[in-house]
């Protein structure tokens, strides 16, 4: 059963941009906060960005703030991550995940996608 | 910023009990979540609200949280418990989630 599917990953040169998408299937999307979490090669999970259920609030890790933008379209059940000024250290598998509680930011992530791979290399 | 500290690795023999710790300043005052991430698989939430198992998670998995340490306990460890385990809390002072560095559980 696949509920969240990421796409948009690929190989990109440093300084360039990339847009990731996450589509939701057969799960409640509209009322839940959504996350992007990444895992660099050989490293642990790292939270990247969070957006409130209505898209009005967004939060970013210090490592991506000012370069990445999270957004959502509840009518299309999709989550996006616009990544600009990419760096080699952004190379990772990027997972989208759903916050467990409706309309509550402080929540565990109860549904995860398999991830899409971003490689930043010249 | 709030920091969660986990041991890089824990090793146990099959059938034994594994305890994975997550250290943080007064973490006992926060709500802790735990994830299991098996190689090649999607991360799975195995505990929330310190010690509550989501549907489908084995009763062998339990949690505790007090003082400066939260602990994930897996009783009767099975070979398929081998995975990376991550703890997480919400940092209310900065409105963001905080993840621990992860612990690799090796089943000998």
Interface residues (C-beta under 8 A of the other chain):
Chain A: X35 X37 X44 X45 X46 X47 X50 X59 X61 X62 X95 X97 X100 X105 X106 X107 X108 X109 X110 X112 X113 X114 X115
Chain B: X1 X31 X33 X35 X37 X42 X43 X44 X45 X48 X54 X84 X86 X88 X90 X92 X95 X96 X97 X98 X99 X100 X101 X102
